[in-house]
Amino acid sequence: MRLLFSLVVVGIFLSFLPAYEADSSMSRWELDLENGYISTKPLVVEENVIVRTSGFWTGEDRPSVYSFNLHTGQENWRYTSQNSTHHDMSPLIFVPSGQGDCGNWSDMLIVGWTDGLVTALDYNSGGLIWSSKTEVITWGITGSMALDCDELVVPTRRVLSVFCLSDGSEQLRVDLPQLGWRNGVTVTETYYLLGNEEGVLNIVTKDGGVTNISYNQGKIRHSPIPTPYGVLVHLQLPTSSEIYLDDILLSQEGSSPAIPLQIDNDIYLATSSHVIHINCDENCSIVGRSDFYSNGEIVGQETSDGTHKIWFPRNTQEGGWGTGVPGDIIEIYNTTHDTYTTAGPGFGNNGEIVLGNDNGVLMVHNIPESVQSLEPVVVEEKEIISENSTNPIHIFVVILIIVTGISQIRKNYQMANKFGLLLLLVIGISVLPDLSTKWSTQLQELGDNEEDWDEDWPDEWRGTQIFVIEMPGGERSIGGLEGYTNVEDLTDAATSQLGIVVEKESYDFGDWITSFDGHTGNGWEFTVDGKRSTVGMTYAEIEEDSVIRWSSA
Protein backbone atom coordinates (compact mmCIF):
# COMPACT_ATOMS: atom_id res chain seq x y z
CA MET A 1 0.00 0.00 0.00
CA ARG A 2 2.80 2.38 0.83
CA LEU A 3 4.46 1.71 -2.55
CA LEU A 4 1.12 2.30 -4.26
CA PHE A 5 0.78 5.56 -2.33
CA SER A 6 4.18 6.74 -3.61
CA LEU A 7 3.31 5.85 -7.18
CA VAL A 8 0.07 7.80 -6.92
CA VAL A 9 1.98 10.82 -5.60
CA VAL A 10 4.43 10.58 -8.50
CA GLY A 11 1.55 10.32 -10.97
CA ILE A 12 -0.15 13.39 -9.50
CA PHE A 13 3.04 15.40 -9.76
CA LEU A 14 3.74 14.36 -13.34
CA SER A 15 0.21 15.35 -14.36
CA PHE A 16 0.94 18.91 -13.27
CA LEU A 17 4.24 19.24 -15.11
CA PRO A 18 3.94 21.92 -17.85
CA ALA A 19 3.53 20.66 -21.41
CA TYR A 20 6.76 22.29 -22.52
CA GLU A 21 8.81 20.01 -20.29
CA ALA A 22 7.64 17.09 -22.44
CA ASP A 23 8.74 18.58 -25.75
CA SER A 24 10.66 21.81 -25.31
CA SER A 25 12.09 21.53 -28.82
CA MET A 26 8.76 22.56 -30.33
CA SER A 27 8.93 26.10 -28.99
CA ARG A 28 11.52 28.64 -27.99
CA TRP A 29 9.42 31.37 -26.43
CA GLU A 30 6.05 33.09 -26.65
CA LEU A 31 4.92 36.48 -25.39
CA ASP A 32 1.63 38.36 -25.16
CA LEU A 33 2.37 41.99 -26.11
CA GLU A 34 -1.09 42.90 -24.77
CA ASN A 35 -1.55 46.29 -26.42
CA GLY A 36 -2.92 45.50 -29.87
CA TYR A 37 -2.73 43.48 -33.06
CA ILE A 38 0.36 42.25 -34.82
CA SER A 39 -0.70 43.12 -38.37
CA THR A 40 2.60 42.91 -40.28
CA LYS A 41 5.23 40.21 -40.31
CA PRO A 42 7.99 40.32 -37.67
CA LEU A 43 11.49 40.96 -39.02
CA VAL A 44 14.42 38.74 -38.08
CA VAL A 45 17.65 40.72 -38.33
CA GLU A 46 20.86 39.06 -37.14
CA GLU A 47 19.96 37.66 -33.69
CA ASN A 48 16.95 39.88 -33.04
CA VAL A 49 13.20 39.95 -33.74
CA ILE A 50 11.63 43.31 -34.62
CA VAL A 51 7.84 43.57 -34.41
CA ARG A 52 5.19 46.30 -34.30
CA THR A 53 1.72 46.42 -32.77
CA SER A 54 -1.45 48.05 -34.05
CA GLY A 55 -5.09 48.32 -32.98
CA PHE A 56 -7.89 50.37 -31.51
CA TRP A 57 -6.43 52.60 -28.84
CA THR A 58 -8.06 53.94 -25.68
CA GLY A 59 -6.64 55.38 -22.48
CA GLU A 60 -2.85 55.30 -22.36
CA ASP A 61 -2.36 52.40 -24.78
CA ARG A 62 -0.37 53.28 -27.88
CA PRO A 63 1.23 51.24 -30.69
CA SER A 64 4.87 50.31 -30.30
CA VAL A 65 7.84 48.80 -32.10
CA TYR A 66 9.82 46.20 -30.13
CA SER A 67 13.19 44.50 -30.44
CA PHE A 68 13.64 41.08 -28.76
CA ASN A 69 16.52 38.66 -28.59
CA LEU A 70 15.66 35.87 -31.02
CA HIS A 71 16.90 33.10 -28.72
CA THR A 72 15.69 34.18 -25.27
CA GLY A 73 12.81 36.61 -25.85
CA GLN A 74 14.59 39.24 -23.76
CA GLU A 75 13.42 42.74 -24.72
CA ASN A 76 16.22 44.90 -26.13
CA TRP A 77 14.21 48.10 -26.57
CA ARG A 78 10.84 49.50 -27.54
CA TYR A 79 9.70 52.69 -29.25
CA THR A 80 6.17 53.95 -28.66
CA SER A 81 4.26 56.39 -30.85
CA GLN A 82 2.38 58.75 -28.55
CA ASN A 83 0.10 60.21 -31.24
CA SER A 84 -0.66 57.30 -33.55
CA THR A 85 -4.09 55.81 -32.89
CA HIS A 86 -5.39 53.28 -35.43
CA HIS A 87 -4.35 50.61 -37.91
CA ASP A 88 -0.56 50.91 -37.98
CA MET A 89 -0.15 48.30 -40.70
CA SER A 90 2.68 49.70 -42.80
CA PRO A 91 5.38 46.97 -42.88
CA LEU A 92 8.67 47.67 -41.13
CA ILE A 93 11.80 48.21 -43.25
CA PHE A 94 15.32 47.39 -42.04
CA VAL A 95 17.99 49.48 -43.78
CA PRO A 96 21.64 48.39 -43.39
CA SER A 97 24.24 51.12 -43.07
CA GLY A 98 25.25 52.81 -46.32
CA GLN A 99 25.88 56.03 -48.18
CA GLY A 100 24.59 57.89 -51.22
CA ASP A 101 24.17 61.31 -52.74
CA CYS A 102 22.07 62.32 -49.71
CA GLY A 103 24.73 61.33 -47.17
CA ASN A 104 25.59 58.44 -44.84
CA TRP A 105 23.42 56.42 -42.46
CA SER A 106 23.84 53.66 -39.91
CA ASP A 107 21.78 50.47 -39.46
CA MET A 108 18.23 51.65 -38.92
CA LEU A 109 14.60 50.68 -38.89
CA ILE A 110 12.08 52.71 -40.91
CA VAL A 111 8.54 52.93 -39.47
CA GLY A 112 5.50 54.62 -41.02
CA TRP A 113 2.70 55.66 -38.65
CA THR A 114 -0.97 56.52 -39.05
CA ASP A 115 -0.33 59.92 -37.45
CA GLY A 116 1.60 60.79 -40.63
CA LEU A 117 5.11 60.49 -39.19
CA VAL A 118 7.94 58.54 -40.78
CA THR A 119 10.58 57.64 -38.20
CA ALA A 120 14.09 56.25 -38.60
CA LEU A 121 15.10 54.33 -35.46
CA ASP A 122 18.58 53.19 -34.46
CA TYR A 123 18.59 49.42 -34.92
CA ASN A 124 20.71 48.74 -31.83
CA SER A 125 19.09 51.09 -29.31
CA GLY A 126 15.68 52.06 -30.71
CA GLY A 127 16.63 55.73 -30.44
CA LEU A 128 15.12 58.22 -32.88
CA ILE A 129 17.55 59.20 -35.68
CA TRP A 130 15.14 61.40 -37.64
CA SER A 131 11.42 61.86 -38.28
CA SER A 132 9.50 63.50 -41.11
CA LYS A 133 5.88 64.57 -41.32
CA THR A 134 3.48 63.57 -44.07
CA GLU A 135 -0.19 64.41 -44.56
CA VAL A 136 -3.06 62.89 -42.57
CA ILE A 137 -6.59 62.37 -43.90
CA THR A 138 -8.20 60.39 -41.06
CA TRP A 139 -5.09 58.19 -41.25
CA GLY A 140 -1.56 58.82 -42.44
CA ILE A 141 0.60 55.94 -43.68
CA THR A 142 -1.16 52.57 -44.00
CA GLY A 143 0.55 51.00 -47.04
CA SER A 144 4.02 49.59 -47.61
CA MET A 145 6.92 51.98 -48.23
CA ALA A 146 9.86 51.16 -50.52
CA LEU A 147 13.56 51.89 -50.90
CA ASP A 148 15.02 53.52 -54.01
CA CYS A 149 18.83 53.54 -53.68
CA ASP A 150 19.53 56.17 -51.00
CA GLU A 151 15.91 57.35 -50.81
CA LEU A 152 12.73 56.23 -49.08
CA VAL A 153 9.45 56.33 -51.05
CA VAL A 154 6.37 56.85 -48.88
CA PRO A 155 2.72 56.59 -49.98
CA THR A 156 0.07 58.34 -47.89
CA ARG A 157 -3.64 58.43 -48.63
CA ARG A 158 -3.30 61.17 -51.27
CA VAL A 159 0.40 62.01 -51.59
CA LEU A 160 3.60 60.30 -52.71
CA SER A 161 6.71 61.58 -50.91
CA VAL A 162 10.38 60.74 -51.33
CA PHE A 163 12.81 61.25 -48.42
CA CYS A 164 16.57 61.14 -48.07
CA LEU A 165 17.63 58.11 -45.99
CA SER A 166 20.45 59.96 -44.23
CA ASP A 167 18.42 62.79 -42.68
CA GLY A 168 14.75 62.46 -43.68
CA SER A 169 14.69 65.57 -45.85
CA GLU A 170 11.91 65.53 -48.46
CA GLN A 171 13.19 65.28 -52.05
CA LEU A 172 9.89 64.98 -53.92
CA ARG A 173 6.18 65.43 -53.19
CA VAL A 174 3.45 64.45 -55.66
CA ASP A 175 -0.20 65.25 -54.87
CA LEU A 176 -2.74 62.75 -56.17
CA PRO A 177 -6.51 63.29 -56.56
CA GLN A 178 -7.83 60.05 -55.04
CA LEU A 179 -7.69 58.62 -51.51
CA GLY A 180 -5.84 55.37 -50.85
CA TRP A 181 -5.85 52.73 -48.11
CA ARG A 182 -3.03 50.20 -47.60
CA ASN A 183 -1.90 51.61 -50.96
CA GLY A 184 1.67 50.34 -51.01
CA VAL A 185 4.18 51.73 -53.49
CA THR A 186 6.37 49.81 -55.94
CA VAL A 187 9.70 51.18 -57.24
CA THR A 188 10.99 50.41 -60.74
CA GLU A 189 13.97 51.86 -62.59
CA THR A 190 11.93 54.67 -64.13
CA TYR A 191 8.75 55.17 -62.07
CA TYR A 192 6.73 54.57 -58.93
CA LEU A 193 3.46 52.60 -58.96
CA LEU A 194 0.58 52.94 -56.48
CA GLY A 195 -3.19 52.46 -56.49
CA ASN A 196 -6.11 53.89 -54.54
CA GLU A 197 -9.70 53.40 -53.41
CA GLU A 198 -11.17 54.50 -56.75
CA GLY A 199 -9.55 51.78 -58.84
CA VAL A 200 -6.88 54.04 -60.32
CA LEU A 201 -3.32 52.81 -60.89
CA ASN A 202 -1.02 55.83 -60.77
CA ILE A 203 2.30 55.72 -62.63
CA VAL A 204 4.59 58.44 -61.25
CA THR A 205 7.87 59.30 -62.96
CA LYS A 206 10.84 60.13 -60.77
CA ASP A 207 10.55 63.81 -61.60
CA GLY A 208 6.89 63.87 -60.49
CA GLY A 209 4.93 63.34 -63.72
CA VAL A 210 1.71 61.29 -63.37
CA THR A 211 -0.18 59.05 -65.79
CA ASN A 212 -2.71 56.39 -64.84
CA ILE A 213 -4.84 53.41 -65.72
CA SER A 214 -8.43 53.58 -64.43
CA TYR A 215 -10.49 50.47 -63.78
CA ASN A 216 -13.61 52.58 -63.02
CA GLN A 217 -14.51 50.52 -59.97
CA GLY A 218 -12.90 48.62 -57.13
CA LYS A 219 -9.98 49.31 -54.82
CA ILE A 220 -6.25 48.68 -55.18
CA ARG A 221 -4.96 47.82 -51.70
CA HIS A 222 -1.50 46.45 -52.38
CA SER A 223 1.74 47.43 -54.06
CA PRO A 224 1.22 46.98 -57.84
CA ILE A 225 3.30 44.19 -59.37
CA PRO A 226 5.43 44.85 -62.48
CA THR A 227 5.88 41.87 -64.83
CA PRO A 228 7.51 41.48 -68.28
CA TYR A 229 4.01 41.75 -69.77
CA GLY A 230 2.52 44.67 -67.84
CA VAL A 231 1.53 45.73 -64.32
CA LEU A 232 -0.59 43.25 -62.39
CA VAL A 233 -3.17 44.43 -59.83
CA HIS A 234 -5.69 42.52 -57.73
CA LEU A 235 -8.76 44.77 -57.64
CA GLN A 236 -11.09 44.51 -54.64
CA LEU A 237 -14.83 44.70 -55.39
CA PRO A 238 -17.73 44.68 -52.89
CA THR A 239 -18.31 40.91 -53.03
CA SER A 240 -15.57 39.63 -55.34
CA SER A 241 -12.22 40.61 -56.91
CA GLU A 242 -10.58 40.81 -60.32
CA ILE A 243 -6.99 40.30 -61.45
CA TYR A 244 -5.81 42.66 -64.20
CA LEU A 245 -2.66 42.83 -66.29
CA ASP A 246 -2.59 46.51 -67.28
CA ASP A 247 -6.17 46.91 -68.57
CA ILE A 248 -6.70 43.23 -69.48
CA LEU A 249 -8.87 41.13 -67.17
CA LEU A 250 -7.09 37.87 -66.33
CA SER A 251 -9.48 36.33 -63.83
CA GLN A 252 -12.48 36.92 -61.57
CA GLU A 253 -11.89 35.69 -58.03
CA GLY A 254 -13.31 35.67 -54.49
CA SER A 255 -13.67 38.59 -52.09
CA SER A 256 -11.19 40.48 -49.89
CA PRO A 257 -7.84 40.02 -51.68
CA ALA A 258 -4.68 39.45 -49.66
CA ILE A 259 -1.40 41.35 -50.02
CA PRO A 260 0.21 39.45 -52.95
CA LEU A 261 3.77 38.22 -53.15
CA GLN A 262 6.12 38.33 -56.16
CA ILE A 263 9.16 36.05 -56.41
CA ASP A 264 10.84 36.62 -59.78
CA ASN A 265 8.17 35.75 -62.36
CA ASP A 266 5.96 33.87 -59.90
CA ILE A 267 3.10 35.76 -58.23
CA TYR A 268 1.05 34.43 -55.33
CA LEU A 269 -2.38 35.86 -54.48
CA ALA A 270 -5.24 34.95 -52.16
CA THR A 271 -8.87 35.74 -51.35
CA SER A 272 -11.53 34.51 -48.95
CA SER A 273 -11.99 31.53 -51.29
CA HIS A 274 -8.65 30.51 -52.82
CA VAL A 275 -4.89 30.90 -52.93
CA ILE A 276 -3.64 31.45 -56.49
CA HIS A 277 -0.34 31.01 -58.36
CA ILE A 278 0.37 33.05 -61.51
CA ASN A 279 3.48 32.47 -63.60
CA CYS A 280 4.81 35.14 -66.00
CA ASP A 281 7.71 33.33 -67.71
CA GLU A 282 6.14 33.26 -71.18
CA ASN A 283 2.89 35.05 -70.39
CA CYS A 284 1.00 35.76 -67.21
CA SER A 285 -1.40 32.90 -66.57
CA ILE A 286 -2.83 31.04 -63.59
CA VAL A 287 -0.98 27.77 -63.04
CA GLY A 288 -2.38 26.73 -59.65
CA ARG A 289 -5.34 27.33 -57.33
CA SER A 290 -6.26 25.76 -53.96
CA ASP A 291 -9.13 26.26 -51.54
CA PHE A 292 -8.03 28.45 -48.63
CA TYR A 293 -9.09 31.63 -46.78
CA SER A 294 -6.41 34.33 -46.56
CA ASN A 295 -6.63 38.13 -46.52
CA GLY A 296 -3.30 39.14 -44.98
CA GLU A 297 0.38 39.20 -45.96
CA ILE A 298 1.65 36.39 -48.16
CA VAL A 299 5.26 35.47 -47.37
CA GLY A 300 7.87 33.26 -49.06
CA GLN A 301 10.37 31.06 -47.22
CA GLU A 302 13.47 30.06 -49.19
CA THR A 303 14.33 26.40 -48.75
CA SER A 304 17.71 24.67 -48.84
CA ASP A 305 17.25 23.65 -52.50
CA GLY A 306 16.63 27.24 -53.61
CA THR A 307 12.86 26.89 -54.03
CA HIS A 308 10.26 28.71 -51.94
CA LYS A 309 7.58 27.55 -49.56
CA ILE A 310 4.68 30.02 -49.53
CA TRP A 311 2.88 30.98 -46.30
CA PHE A 312 -0.67 32.36 -46.12
CA PRO A 313 -2.11 33.76 -42.85
CA ARG A 314 -5.63 32.47 -42.25
CA ASN A 315 -7.82 35.40 -41.23
CA THR A 316 -10.61 33.38 -39.57
CA GLN A 317 -11.44 32.58 -35.96
CA GLU A 318 -9.60 29.25 -36.40
CA GLY A 319 -6.45 31.15 -37.40
CA GLY A 320 -3.13 29.53 -38.15
CA TRP A 321 -0.98 29.74 -41.28
CA GLY A 322 -1.37 27.77 -44.47
CA THR A 323 1.77 26.68 -46.27
CA GLY A 324 2.32 25.18 -49.70
CA VAL A 325 2.05 26.13 -53.37
CA PRO A 326 -1.40 26.83 -54.85
CA GLY A 327 -2.49 23.84 -56.91
CA ASP A 328 -1.21 21.45 -54.23
CA ILE A 329 -2.52 20.65 -50.74
CA ILE A 330 -2.18 23.60 -48.36
CA GLU A 331 -0.99 22.34 -44.98
CA ILE A 332 -1.91 24.15 -41.76
CA TYR A 333 0.50 25.40 -39.11
CA ASN A 334 -1.52 25.73 -35.90
CA THR A 335 -0.59 27.18 -32.52
CA THR A 336 -2.28 27.23 -29.13
CA HIS A 337 -3.02 30.94 -29.62
CA ASP A 338 -4.81 30.66 -32.97
CA THR A 339 -7.23 33.45 -33.82
CA TYR A 340 -7.72 35.91 -36.69
CA THR A 341 -4.34 36.32 -38.35
CA THR A 342 -3.14 39.03 -40.74
CA ALA A 343 0.65 39.01 -40.43
CA GLY A 344 2.86 36.65 -42.40
CA PRO A 345 5.64 34.80 -40.55
CA GLY A 346 9.29 35.80 -40.32
CA PHE A 347 12.17 33.33 -40.48
CA GLY A 348 15.55 33.00 -38.80
CA ASN A 349 18.68 31.47 -40.27
CA ASN A 350 18.68 28.42 -37.99
CA GLY A 351 15.20 26.97 -38.34
CA GLU A 352 13.24 29.60 -36.41
CA ILE A 353 9.75 30.73 -37.45
CA VAL A 354 8.45 33.96 -35.91
CA LEU A 355 4.67 34.40 -35.74
CA GLY A 356 2.31 37.14 -34.61
CA ASN A 357 -1.49 37.15 -34.53
CA ASP A 358 -4.35 39.63 -34.20
CA ASN A 359 -4.38 39.14 -30.42
CA GLY A 360 -0.86 40.54 -30.15
CA VAL A 361 0.79 37.21 -29.27
CA LEU A 362 4.37 36.90 -30.55
CA MET A 363 5.76 33.37 -30.94
CA VAL A 364 9.20 32.03 -31.84
CA HIS A 365 9.09 28.31 -32.70
CA ASN A 366 11.39 25.81 -34.30
CA ILE A 367 10.04 24.92 -37.74
CA PRO A 368 8.78 21.30 -37.56
CA GLU A 369 9.34 18.82 -40.34
CA SER A 370 5.58 18.39 -40.74
CA VAL A 371 3.35 21.33 -39.92
CA GLN A 372 0.29 19.07 -39.74
CA SER A 373 1.70 17.18 -36.75
CA LEU A 374 2.68 20.28 -34.79
CA GLU A 375 1.49 20.31 -31.20
CA PRO A 376 2.71 23.67 -29.91
CA VAL A 377 3.49 24.68 -26.39
CA VAL A 378 0.75 25.84 -24.04
CA VAL A 379 1.83 28.97 -22.14
CA GLU A 380 0.22 31.41 -19.76
CA GLU A 381 -0.33 34.98 -20.99
CA LYS A 382 2.46 37.48 -20.26
CA GLU A 383 4.93 34.62 -19.69
CA ILE A 384 8.07 34.00 -21.72
CA ILE A 385 9.07 30.35 -21.87
CA SER A 386 12.62 29.67 -22.97
CA GLU A 387 13.70 26.32 -24.37
CA ASN A 388 16.21 26.04 -21.50
CA SER A 389 13.83 27.09 -18.70
CA THR A 390 13.94 24.97 -15.51
CA ASN A 391 11.76 25.45 -12.45
CA PRO A 392 13.71 24.92 -9.17
CA ILE A 393 10.63 23.49 -7.44
CA HIS A 394 10.56 20.66 -9.98
CA ILE A 395 14.12 19.69 -9.01
CA PHE A 396 13.13 19.70 -5.33
CA VAL A 397 10.09 17.51 -6.02
CA VAL A 398 12.19 15.03 -8.01
CA ILE A 399 14.58 14.78 -5.06
CA LEU A 400 11.65 14.11 -2.71
CA ILE A 401 10.35 11.41 -5.05
CA ILE A 402 13.77 9.72 -5.14
CA VAL A 403 14.18 9.85 -1.35
CA THR A 404 10.65 8.51 -0.82
CA GLY A 405 11.32 5.66 -3.25
CA ILE A 406 14.63 4.73 -1.61
CA SER A 407 12.97 4.73 1.82
CA GLN A 408 10.29 2.37 0.50
CA ILE A 409 12.87 0.01 -0.97
CA ARG A 410 14.81 -0.05 2.34
CA LYS A 411 11.50 -0.61 4.19
CA ASN A 412 12.03 2.55 6.23
CA TYR A 413 8.29 3.24 6.14
CA GLN A 414 8.36 5.99 8.76
CA MET A 415 10.83 8.00 6.71
CA ALA A 416 8.88 7.25 3.50
CA ASN A 417 5.69 8.53 5.07
CA LYS A 418 7.35 11.77 6.20
CA PHE A 419 8.84 12.53 2.81
CA GLY A 420 5.62 11.46 1.09
CA LEU A 421 3.60 13.95 3.15
CA LEU A 422 6.17 16.66 2.45
CA LEU A 423 5.90 15.83 -1.27
CA LEU A 424 2.12 16.25 -1.16
CA LEU A 425 2.52 19.57 0.63
CA VAL A 426 4.95 20.92 -1.99
CA ILE A 427 2.69 19.83 -4.85
CA GLY A 428 -0.30 21.43 -3.16
CA ILE A 429 1.54 24.73 -2.72
CA SER A 430 2.56 24.63 -6.40
CA VAL A 431 -0.88 23.85 -7.72
CA LEU A 432 -3.08 26.08 -5.55
CA PRO A 433 -1.87 29.43 -6.98
CA ASP A 434 -2.70 28.25 -10.49
CA LEU A 435 -6.16 27.06 -9.41
CA SER A 436 -6.70 30.34 -7.60
CA THR A 437 -5.76 32.33 -10.70
CA LYS A 438 -8.08 30.31 -12.90
CA TRP A 439 -10.92 30.68 -10.37
CA SER A 440 -10.41 34.45 -10.24
CA THR A 441 -10.40 34.64 -14.03
CA GLN A 442 -13.68 32.74 -14.23
CA LEU A 443 -15.27 34.98 -11.63
CA GLN A 444 -14.11 38.08 -13.52
CA GLU A 445 -15.56 36.77 -16.77
CA LEU A 446 -18.88 35.99 -15.08
CA GLY A 447 -19.05 39.49 -13.66
CA ASP A 448 -18.13 41.43 -16.77
CA ASN A 449 -21.67 42.13 -17.98
CA GLU A 450 -22.85 43.17 -14.54
CA GLU A 451 -19.95 45.61 -14.14
CA ASP A 452 -20.97 47.32 -17.38
CA TRP A 453 -24.54 47.80 -16.16
CA ASP A 454 -25.75 51.37 -15.46
CA GLU A 455 -28.15 51.57 -12.52
CA ASP A 456 -30.03 54.40 -14.27
CA TRP A 457 -31.13 52.02 -17.03
CA PRO A 458 -34.64 50.48 -16.89
CA ASP A 459 -34.78 47.02 -15.30
CA GLU A 460 -36.44 45.63 -18.43
CA TRP A 461 -33.15 46.17 -20.25
CA ARG A 462 -31.48 43.48 -18.14
CA GLY A 463 -30.64 40.40 -20.16
CA THR A 464 -31.07 42.24 -23.46
CA GLN A 465 -28.64 43.83 -25.89
CA ILE A 466 -27.81 47.46 -25.08
CA PHE A 467 -26.25 50.16 -27.26
CA VAL A 468 -24.51 53.22 -25.75
CA ILE A 469 -22.76 56.06 -27.55
CA GLU A 470 -20.90 59.01 -26.03
CA MET A 471 -21.82 61.91 -28.31
CA PRO A 472 -20.42 65.45 -27.92
CA GLY A 473 -23.79 66.53 -26.53
CA GLY A 474 -24.00 63.70 -24.01
CA GLU A 475 -24.55 59.98 -23.77
CA ARG A 476 -27.37 58.30 -25.70
CA SER A 477 -28.47 54.71 -25.18
CA ILE A 478 -31.11 52.19 -26.10
CA GLY A 479 -31.80 48.71 -24.71
CA GLY A 480 -34.27 45.91 -25.07
CA LEU A 481 -32.67 44.86 -28.36
CA GLU A 482 -32.34 41.21 -29.24
CA GLY A 483 -31.32 38.80 -31.96
CA TYR A 484 -28.21 40.59 -33.23
CA THR A 485 -25.01 38.57 -33.60
CA ASN A 486 -22.33 41.20 -34.21
CA VAL A 487 -21.52 44.79 -33.29
CA GLU A 488 -22.19 46.22 -36.74
CA ASP A 489 -25.73 44.84 -37.01
CA LEU A 490 -26.62 46.02 -33.50
CA THR A 491 -25.11 49.45 -34.18
CA ASP A 492 -27.08 49.81 -37.41
CA ALA A 493 -30.36 48.93 -35.68
CA ALA A 494 -29.74 51.08 -32.60
CA THR A 495 -28.65 54.21 -34.48
CA SER A 496 -31.65 53.88 -36.78
CA GLN A 497 -33.99 53.86 -33.78
CA LEU A 498 -32.13 56.74 -32.12
CA GLY A 499 -32.15 58.80 -35.33
CA ILE A 500 -28.34 58.96 -35.53
CA VAL A 501 -26.88 59.25 -39.02
CA VAL A 502 -23.94 56.86 -39.57
CA GLU A 503 -21.27 57.21 -42.25
CA LYS A 504 -19.09 54.19 -43.08
CA GLU A 505 -16.18 53.16 -45.23
CA SER A 506 -15.41 49.58 -46.22
CA TYR A 507 -11.97 48.07 -45.59
CA ASP A 508 -10.40 44.63 -45.57
CA PHE A 509 -11.01 44.30 -41.81
CA GLY A 510 -14.72 45.05 -42.34
CA ASP A 511 -16.75 48.24 -42.31
CA TRP A 512 -15.40 51.27 -40.45
CA ILE A 513 -17.54 54.09 -39.01
CA THR A 514 -16.17 57.50 -39.96
CA SER A 515 -18.84 59.61 -38.24
CA PHE A 516 -21.96 59.61 -36.10
CA ASP A 517 -24.25 62.56 -36.95
CA GLY A 518 -21.31 64.18 -38.75
CA HIS A 519 -18.96 63.95 -35.73
CA THR A 520 -15.62 62.44 -36.81
CA GLY A 521 -13.19 63.45 -34.07
CA ASN A 522 -10.06 61.28 -34.17
CA GLY A 523 -12.11 58.24 -35.07
CA TRP A 524 -14.63 56.06 -33.21
CA GLU A 525 -14.07 52.85 -31.30
CA PHE A 526 -16.19 50.40 -29.34
CA THR A 527 -16.11 47.98 -26.44
CA VAL A 528 -18.13 44.81 -25.90
CA ASP A 529 -19.12 44.28 -22.26
CA GLY A 530 -16.42 46.71 -21.20
CA LYS A 531 -13.65 45.06 -23.22
CA ARG A 532 -11.89 46.20 -26.38
CA SER A 533 -12.48 43.86 -29.30
CA THR A 534 -9.63 42.20 -31.16
CA VAL A 535 -11.57 42.38 -34.43
CA GLY A 536 -13.55 45.06 -36.27
CA MET A 537 -17.25 45.62 -35.71
CA THR A 538 -18.23 43.45 -38.70
CA TYR A 539 -16.66 40.36 -37.09
CA ALA A 540 -17.07 41.20 -33.39
CA GLU A 541 -19.59 38.66 -32.07
CA ILE A 542 -21.98 39.56 -29.23
CA GLU A 543 -24.20 37.71 -26.76
CA GLU A 544 -27.89 38.17 -26.04
CA ASP A 545 -27.06 40.38 -23.03
CA SER A 546 -24.05 42.28 -24.45
CA VAL A 547 -23.49 45.99 -23.86
CA ILE A 548 -21.90 47.84 -26.80
CA ARG A 549 -20.34 51.22 -26.06
CA TRP A 550 -19.06 53.64 -28.69
CA SER A 551 -16.80 56.58 -27.89
CA SER A 552 -14.55 59.01 -29.72
CA ALA A 553 -10.92 57.89 -29.90
ABEGO torsion letter per residue (X at the ends): XAAAAAAAAAAAAAAABBAAAABAAABABBBBAGAEBBABBBBBBEABBBBBBBEBBBEABBBBBBBBBAAAGBBABBBBBAABABGBABBBBBBBBBBBAAEBBBBBBBBBBAAGBBBBBBAAAGBBABBBBBBBBGBBBABBBBBBEABBBBBBAABBBBBBAAAGBBABBBBBABBBBGBBBBBBAABBBBBBAAGBBBBBBAAGBBBBBBAGBEBBABBBBBBAAEBBBBBBBAABBBBBBEABBABBBBBGBBBBBBBEABBBBBBAABBBBBBAAABBBBABBBBBBBABBBBBBBBAAGBBBBBBBBBBAAEEBBBEBBGBBBBBBBBAABBBBABBBBBBAAGBBBBBBAAGBBBBBBBBABAAABBBBBBBBGBBBBAABBBAAAAAAAAAAAAAAAAAAAGBAAAAAAAAAAAAAAAAAAAAAAAAAAAAAAAAAAAAAAAABBAABBAAABGBBBBBBBBAAEBBBBBGBBGBABAAAAAAAAAAAAGBBBBBBBBAAEBBBABBGGBAEAEBBBBBGGBBBABBAAABBBBAABBBBBBBX
